[in-house]
Amino acid sequence: MRILVVEDDAEAATAMVRGLSEAGHEVTHAVDGAFGLLESQKGGYDVYVVDRMMPRLDGVGMVETIRKGGDQTPVLFLSALGEVEDRVTGLKAGGDDYLVKPYALAELVARVEALSRRRETGGVQTVLKVGDLEMNLIARTVHRDGQEIDLQPREFQLLEFLMRHAGQSVTRTMLLEKVWEYHFDPQTNVIDVHISRLRSKIDKGFDRAMLQTVRGAGYRLEA
């Protein structure tokens, strides 16, 4: 997959290029929106990863321009601006997904790959549903049976991963690598603590428990 990263922060760009390259993708870096626009016009990219706040031409301006030109390549916006209004602005400009800084590199890779798959299937998924549990990936909200559930950022990432793998047993190793970006076992109870907190939030007060512990295997979210 060919990816265009448009980011003016050199350190952040280096980390993104390295992470995406290690995941097996071909990555080109543009230092701001103006260079990103020129690079996008060469064509052949599968996903654009675009920072919102940049000199000369910001991410919103760049994406608005490419959309007016008919370029429908999926766009993942990156920004420290995490309010709903900020995400809505990016999406109205033509973005397909929005990731708030700071983020885990593993989540960035997963979202980029998901955008590419959605392009192939002709749709962009912005809402995840498992039974009566619903997650809005844009507004970053979670509801169960219409009741809003307040989650911390890591709890949100953990639940998103579980919802994307609903009905499947998810191992501790998978969670460490994909949610915490650990490629080793830190020998802590970090997963147990977060699973316990998440379970208390999405299951407490409801007739049926969705988050199950699978003995010897890990965890499973059931509809």
N, C-alpha and C positions, 0 to 999 in steps of 0.2 A: 504494500500500500504506500502511495506517495502522499506525504503530509507537508503542508506549508505552515511553519511556525512564525508568527508575526509578533515579536516581543522586543521591546527596547531595553529591558533589563538584561545585561549580558550574563550575569550569574544564573538567573532564572532560565534564560534561553539555553544556556549550555546544559543545564540539568535536564530540560525537556528533550533537547536533541539527543542527549545520551540515552535517556530512558526509552524514548520511542525507537531509537536505533537498535538498542539492545533487545527490544521486543520484536525486531525483525522488519522494521519499516524504513523506507527511504525518506529522509527528512531534509528539507531546505529551510534555512533561517533568513528572515527579512527583519531588518533592525527597526522599522517603523511602518506605519500604515501606507505611506507613499511608496516605499520600496515593496511592501507587500502587494499593493495594487498592481505595480509593474510586473511582479513575479507571477501573480495570479493570471495575468493576461497571456502568459505563455501556455497555460492550459495543462491538462494531464494530472491534476491533483485530485485526490480522493476526499481529503478533509482539510479545512483550514482551522488552525488553532490561533485565535486572535486576542491579543490583550486589548482592553478597552481604552486605557489611558496611555497615549503615546504622543510624542512631538510631531509637528508638521501635519500629519493626518491621523486622527485617532481611529480606534477600531470600529466604532459605530459609523463614522464617515466612510471608511474603506468598504465595509460590508454593504452599506446603502448603495455605494457606487457600483460594486460588482453585481448586485441584484438588479439594478436598473439596466445593466448591460446584458442581463439574461443568464448570468452565471449562477447556477443553483447548487454548487458544491456545498455540502454540509459545513456549517461553521460552529465551532465551540468557542464561546467567549470566555476569557479569563479576566477576573477583576477583583480588586480588594473591596469594591463597592457591592455590598451584599444585600441591600434593601430590595424589597419586592419591586419598587418603582424602577430601580436600576436594572433589574433583570428584565422587566417588561420593556424598557427602552431598547435593550439589546435585542430582544426577540422581535420587536416591531421593526427594527432596522434590517432584520433578515436572518438573525441568529437562530440556530436550532437547539442549542443547549448552552448552559451557563455554569461555570465552575468558579466558586469563590475562593480567593487566596486567603490564607495558605491552604494548600491541598496536598493530598498524598499522591506521589507520582504514579502509584499503581492505579489510583482512581482516574487520573488523567488518561493513562493508556487505555483503561477499560472503556471510558466514555468515548474516546476517539474511535476505538474499534467498534463500539456499539453504533456510533453515527454512520460508519461505513456500511455496516450490515443493514441498517435501516434504509440507507440510500438504495441498496440492492433490492430490498423488498418493497420499496416505494412509500415508506411512511416513517415518521419520526415519533417515537413514543415519549410522551411527556408525563403520562400518568401510569403508575403501576397499581394493579388491583389483585389482591389475593383474598378471596372470600369477601367479608365486609370490611377489610382493611384496605385503605386507599392512600397512596403516596403521590403527591404532586411534585415532580422533579424541578419545576420552574419556581413555584411559590415556596418550595421547601417546606411543605406542610404535610401532616399525616392525620388521617381521621379513621376511626373505626366505628362503624354503625352511626356515622354522622357526628361522633364526638371527637373533638380535636385532641390530639396527643402531642404534648410538648417534648421534643427530643433535643438533646445536645448534639453538636455536629458529628461526633464519633458514633453516637447511637444511631443517628440518621444514616450514616454510611453503612453501619452494620446491618440495619434493617433493610436498606436498599439491596445489599448483596443477598440477603436471605430471601427477599421478595423476588429477585431475579432468578433465584434457584429454588423457588417454592416447590415443595413436594420432593425435593432431593435432600439426601443427607449431606451436610456440609461439615467437613472435618476442621479441627482446630488449625491444622497446617494451612488450609485454604484461607481461613479467616486471618491468620497471622500475615500471610503473604499479600492477600488482596485488600484487606481493610487497614491493617497496621503497617504494611510494607516491610515486614520482617521476613528475612529469608533464613531465620534461625529461631530456635525456641528460646525466648528470653528467660524461661524458667520462672515466670511470674503467673499470678492468677488474673491478669488483665482481662482475658476473655471471659472467665467466670464472672467477674465483677460486672462487666458490661452486659453480658447475657442476662444476669440477674436483674439489673436495672431495666433493661429493655422488656423483659418478661413482665415485670411489675407494672410497666406503663401500658403495654398493649393488651395484656390479658386480665389484669386486676379489674374486678367489677363486671366482667363479662361471663356469660354462662359456659363458654367453651375456650379452652386454652389452645392458642395457635402455635406457640413456640415450644417445640418438643425437644427433649434431650434423648438422643439415640445412643443407647448404651454401647460403648466400644467404637462408636462411629463419629459422633459429634452432635450436630443439631439439625433440626428440620422445621421449616415453617409450613404449616398445613392450613388449607382453606377451610 
